[in-house]
């Protein structure tokens, strides 16, 4: 598992990004379960994720951050990253970010991919 903490902060909200190789939905569920064993991640406001499986199946979940899973999914497709789940975690800081929340998600995915290579 690759994990980057405190990737970005915006108006009190803090973001982290985690990810790792998976080969199907069961692996994604196991990855999320392992991530949420850490109290800090279990108590996060959102753990938004996406993956493109080798057969082309896209999977995503917003976890209450409407639209964020699709942002991650589109970035993974553009980068041709397959069988690798990416989870963007947000701890809400008390101020709504509006559309900026999608830029923060993009920042996290960019940082993650940069760290991979």
N, C-alpha and C positions, 0 to 999 in steps of 0.2 A: 504494500500500500504506500502510495506517495501522498503526502499531506503537507499543505502549506497553510500555516496559521497566520492570522492578521495580515492577509493579503491587501486588504483595503479597508478603510473606515470612511464613513460618510454620514455626517450629522448624527453621530452617536451609534449608528449601526456598524457592526463589525462583521467581516466576511472571512471565511476560510474555504479552501477547496481540497478535496480528497479524491482519490481514484485508484483504480487497479484493473487488472485483466479479469474478464468474465467470459463465460461461454454460453450463457443462457440466463433465463429469468431466475432460476434457482440460485445461481451464483450472485446475481444482483441482490436478491433478498438476503443472502448470507453476508454479503459485503455491508449492506445497510445495517444489519443486525450487529455485526462486529463494530461498525462505526458508532452506533448508538449505545454500545456497552460503556463507552466513555461518557460519564455524566454530563460533561460540558456539551457534547453533541446531542445527547438525548433531550436536553433542556433547550436546545436552539429553537428559535422561532420557525425557521424553515430549513429543511434539508432537501433541496431541489436537485434532481438528477436526470441524466439521460445516458443512453448507450445505443450504438448501432451494432447489431449482431452480424456475424459473418454472412448469414443468409440474406442480409439486407433489412431485417426486421428492426424498425425503430421502436425503442421503449423510452418512456419519459414519465416524470411525475413532478407536479408543481409544489406539492406539500404546502398549499395555501398561498404561494407566491405566484399568482395567476400569470401565465405566459412564460415564466422563467425556464421551465423544462424545455419548451420549444426553442428558446434562445440557445441553450446548451446543445440540443440536438442538431440544430442548423450549423453550429460551429464545428461539431464533431464530423458532420457530413462534409463540410468544406475542407476540413483538414484530413479527411479520409482516415479517421481514427476509428478502427473497428474492434469489437470485442473488448472494449475498455470503458468501464463506467466512470463518469465524472460527477461528483456531488459538490454542489456549491451550498455552503452553510451560511445562514444569516442569523445574527443575534440582533433583534430589533432594538434600536436606540431611542425610540420615542417620537421620532419625526418621520412622517411619510415622505418617501423619496420620489414618488411619481414615476415618470419614465426613466429617471436616473438609475432606478434599481436594475434595469436591464443593462445599462452600461457597467454597473458594478459586477454583474454576473459575467459579462464579457471580459472584464478585467481579470476576474478570477480564472476563467477558462484559458485566457491567453497566458497568464502566469504559469498555470499548470502545464500547458503544452510546452512552453519555453523551458521549464524545468526538466521535462521528459527528454528533451533533445539537447 
